[in-house]
Amino acid sequence: MNLLRTEQPHPAHAGLDGYDTAALVEAFVADQTMAALAVRGAAAALVRAVDEAVPRLRAGGRLIYVGAGTSGRLGVLDSVELLPTFSWPTERARALLAGGERAMFVAVEGAEDDRAQGAADLLALQPTTNDTVLLLAASGGTPYAIGAAVAARAAGALTVGFVNNPGAALAAACEIGVVLETGEEVIGGSTRLKAGTSQKMALNTFSSSVMVRLNKTYGNLMVDLRATNAKLVRRALALTVRATGASESDARAALDACGSSVKVAIVMLKAGVDAQEAEARLARADGNVRAALP
């Protein structure tokens, strides 16, 4: 059989079951470092994906993640983290997982093989030309993801395929192919290892870069977070103090006056204006804190 590279066992670890614990840990850790190199090798494709996605998102588009198994779960993870980290609306970060929501916790056998269901699930979201659809499959041949890709592209959405094998059908079906060449796994066929790690890194890179371009940071501070728990309330205060140099008491007063918006509090304190004026300045600057300051 001509197995994909991601399905082949690593030639250096044929005796894996005889390793002691220290050797096992070293083998897995050392191999995981290759994931970062794979993402670096796909940097040009990631740049293009970010630059193509940003204007669509500025026009009101959504990020839609599609995948099966580990790849699909990584898409779900990236989608749900955008709200607390960047205040990105949940309705604008959708995730489709082959087999439905229960597949997040229990494998749904055969769901990934249903190309028609992938297309149907994607079309149920009524994709538009402003949407960016991120399709993930380590093999690059998952029928569910390919069906969704074809449907999304026909609807005019931007399609970005994340795969771990060169020449993969999913990459070819998408407008942009992000090929993460991670090669053989320490445990043959276990793409939850460095193939999965590379996908997580690539998604982090893509979505974080997009959010920076959409003015969700000030410098490298995440100033558009949603303070939904005690930890994030403390973080909002610390970010405001760091960004402005104000005392904790002044920063807390500003946050209290503006509904705990770190962006607004920063402009209030640095520009010496009230919350209403700070909000107006940010609105005129499209949410860019730096541009809202004198």
C-alpha positions in Angstrom: 0.0 0.0 0.0 1.2 3.5 -0.8 0.4 5.2 2.5 0.4 8.9 3.0 3.4 10.2 4.9 1.3 11.1 7.8 0.1 7.5 8.0 3.5 6.0 8.0 5.5 5.0 11.1 8.6 7.0 11.8 11.6 5.0 10.6 13.7 6.1 13.6 11.4 4.6 16.1 10.6 1.0 15.0 11.6 -0.2 18.5 9.3 2.2 20.3 7.6 -0.4 22.4 11.0 -1.3 24.0 11.9 2.2 25.0 12.1 3.1 28.7 10.1 6.0 29.9 12.8 8.6 29.5 13.4 7.5 25.9 9.7 7.6 25.2 9.3 11.1 26.5 12.4 12.3 24.5 11.1 10.7 21.3 7.7 12.4 21.5 9.1 15.7 22.6 11.8 15.8 20.0 9.4 14.9 17.2 6.9 17.6 18.3 9.5 20.3 17.6 9.2 19.5 13.9 5.6 20.9 14.0 7.0 24.4 14.4 9.2 24.0 11.3 6.2 22.8 9.3 4.3 25.9 10.2 7.2 28.1 9.3 7.4 26.4 6.0 3.8 27.4 5.3 4.3 31.0 6.4 3.7 32.5 2.9 0.4 30.7 2.6 -0.7 31.9 6.0 0.2 35.5 5.1 -2.0 35.2 2.0 -4.8 33.7 4.0 -4.7 36.5 6.6 -4.6 39.3 3.9 -7.5 37.7 2.0 -9.6 37.2 5.1 -9.2 40.6 6.8 -11.2 42.7 4.3 -14.0 40.1 4.2 -14.2 40.1 8.0 -14.2 43.9 8.0 -17.2 43.7 5.7 -19.1 41.6 8.3 -18.0 38.1 7.3 -17.6 35.1 9.5 -14.9 32.6 10.3 -16.2 29.1 9.7 -14.1 26.1 10.8 -14.7 22.6 9.3 -13.1 19.3 10.1 -13.4 15.8 11.4 -11.8 14.0 14.4 -8.7 15.7 15.9 -8.6 18.3 13.1 -12.3 19.2 13.6 -11.9 19.5 17.4 -8.9 21.9 16.9 -11.2 24.0 14.8 -13.8 24.1 17.5 -11.2 25.0 20.0 -9.9 28.0 18.0 -13.5 29.2 17.3 -14.6 29.2 20.9 -11.5 31.0 22.2 -12.1 34.1 20.0 -14.9 35.5 22.2 -13.1 35.7 25.5 -9.7 36.6 24.0 -10.8 39.2 21.4 -14.5 39.8 22.0 -15.2 38.3 18.6 -18.9 37.5 18.4 -19.8 33.8 18.7 -22.2 34.1 15.7 -19.2 35.1 13.6 -17.0 32.1 14.6 -18.8 28.9 13.7 -17.4 25.4 13.7 -18.6 22.3 11.9 -17.5 18.9 13.2 -18.2 15.8 11.3 -20.8 13.8 13.3 -22.1 16.9 15.1 -21.5 18.3 18.5 -21.4 14.8 20.2 -18.3 14.0 18.1 -16.4 16.5 20.2 -16.4 14.0 23.0 -17.1 10.6 21.3 -15.9 9.4 18.0 -18.7 9.1 15.4 -17.5 6.4 13.0 -18.0 7.0 9.3 -19.1 10.7 9.7 -15.9 11.9 8.1 -16.5 9.9 5.0 -19.8 11.7 4.1 -18.9 14.3 1.5 -22.6 15.2 0.9 -23.1 15.8 4.6 -20.1 18.2 4.6 -21.6 20.2 1.8 -25.1 20.2 3.5 -23.7 21.3 6.9 -21.8 24.1 5.3 -24.7 25.3 3.1 -27.0 25.3 6.2 -24.9 28.2 7.4 -25.7 30.1 4.3 -22.2 31.1 3.4 -21.5 34.4 1.7 -18.7 36.1 -0.2 -17.6 37.8 3.0 -17.1 34.5 4.9 -13.8 32.7 5.4 -14.0 28.9 5.6 -11.1 27.1 7.3 -11.0 23.4 6.4 -8.8 21.0 8.3 -7.7 17.5 7.5 -4.3 16.0 8.3 -4.6 13.5 5.4 -6.0 16.2 3.2 -8.5 13.7 1.8 -11.3 13.7 4.3 -14.6 13.6 2.2 -16.6 15.6 4.7 -14.1 18.5 4.6 -13.8 18.3 0.8 -17.6 18.4 0.4 -17.7 21.5 2.6 -14.8 23.1 0.7 -16.5 22.7 -2.7 -19.8 24.1 -1.4 -18.1 27.0 0.2 -16.1 27.9 -2.8 -19.1 27.7 -5.1 -20.9 30.2 -2.7 -18.0 32.6 -3.2 -16.5 32.3 0.3 -12.8 32.3 0.8 -11.6 28.8 1.4 -8.4 27.9 3.2 -7.3 24.3 3.5 -5.0 23.1 6.3 -3.4 19.8 5.4 -0.3 17.7 6.3 0.4 16.1 3.0 1.6 17.8 -0.2 -0.6 17.3 -3.2 -3.7 16.8 -0.9 -7.1 17.0 -2.5 -8.4 19.3 0.1 -5.7 21.9 -0.6 -6.5 21.7 -4.3 -10.2 22.2 -3.6 -9.5 25.4 -1.7 -8.4 28.8 -2.9 -5.5 28.7 -0.5 -3.7 25.6 0.7 -1.7 25.7 3.9 0.5 22.6 3.6 2.1 21.6 6.9 4.6 18.9 6.0 5.1 17.1 9.3 5.9 13.7 7.8 5.8 10.4 9.6 4.6 10.2 13.2 6.4 8.5 16.1 3.3 6.2 16.3 2.4 5.4 12.8 -0.9 7.1 11.7 -1.5 8.9 15.0 -2.0 12.4 13.5 -3.1 13.7 16.9 0.7 14.0 17.4 2.8 16.5 15.5 0.3 16.8 12.6 -2.3 18.0 15.2 0.2 20.2 16.9 1.1 21.9 13.6 -2.6 22.5 12.9 -3.1 24.1 16.3 -0.1 26.3 15.8 -1.2 27.3 12.3 -4.7 28.2 13.5 -3.3 30.2 16.4 -1.1 32.1 14.0 -3.9 32.7 11.5 -6.6 33.8 13.9 -4.3 35.9 16.1 -2.8 37.6 13.1 -6.3 38.4 11.8 -7.4 39.8 15.2 -4.3 42.1 15.3 -5.1 43.3 11.9 -8.7 44.0 13.1 -7.4 46.3 15.8 -8.0 43.9 18.7 -4.6 44.7 20.3 -2.7 47.8 21.5 0.9 47.0 20.9 1.0 43.4 21.9 -1.6 43.7 24.6 -5.0 41.9 24.2 -7.1 45.0 25.0 -10.4 43.8 23.5 -10.9 40.9 25.8 -14.3 40.0 27.4 -13.9 40.1 31.2 -16.3 37.3 31.9 -14.7 35.9 35.1 -12.6 37.0 38.1 -9.4 36.1 36.3 -10.2 38.2 33.3 -11.4 41.1 35.5 -8.0 41.1 37.1 -6.3 40.8 33.7 -8.3 43.8 32.4 -7.1 45.9 35.3 -3.5 44.8 34.8 -3.6 45.5 31.0 -5.1 49.0 31.6 -2.3 49.8 34.1 0.4 48.5 31.8 -0.9 50.3 28.8 -1.4 53.7 30.5 1.0 53.8 33.4 -2.0 54.8 35.6 -2.4 53.7 39.2 -4.6 50.7 39.9 -7.2 53.0 41.5 -7.4 55.3 38.5 -7.5 52.4 36.1 -10.2 50.7 38.1 -12.3 53.9 38.1 -11.9 54.2 34.4 -13.0 50.6 33.8 -16.0 51.1 36.1 -17.0 54.2 34.1 -16.9 52.5 30.8 -18.3 49.0 31.4 -14.9 47.4 31.8 -13.8 48.0 28.2 -10.0 48.0 28.3 -9.8 49.9 25.0 -12.1 52.6 26.2 -10.3 52.9 29.6 -7.0 53.3 27.8 -8.2 56.1 25.6 -9.9 57.8 28.6 -6.7 57.7 30.7 -4.2 58.6 28.0 -6.3 61.2 26.3 -7.8 62.7 29.4 -11.4 62.3 28.2 -14.6 60.8 29.5 -16.0 57.4 28.5 -18.4 58.9 25.9 -15.6 60.8 24.1 -13.3 57.8 24.3 -15.9 55.6 22.6 -16.5 58.2 19.9 -12.8 58.4 19.2 -12.5 54.6 18.9 -15.5 54.5 16.6 -13.9 57.1 14.3 -10.6 55.1 14.4 -12.3 51.7 13.6 -11.4 50.5 17.0 -7.7 51.2 16.7 -6.5 52.4 20.1 -3.3 54.0 18.8 -5.2 56.0 16.1 -7.8 57.1 18.7 -5.1 58.8 20.8 -3.9 62.4 20.3 
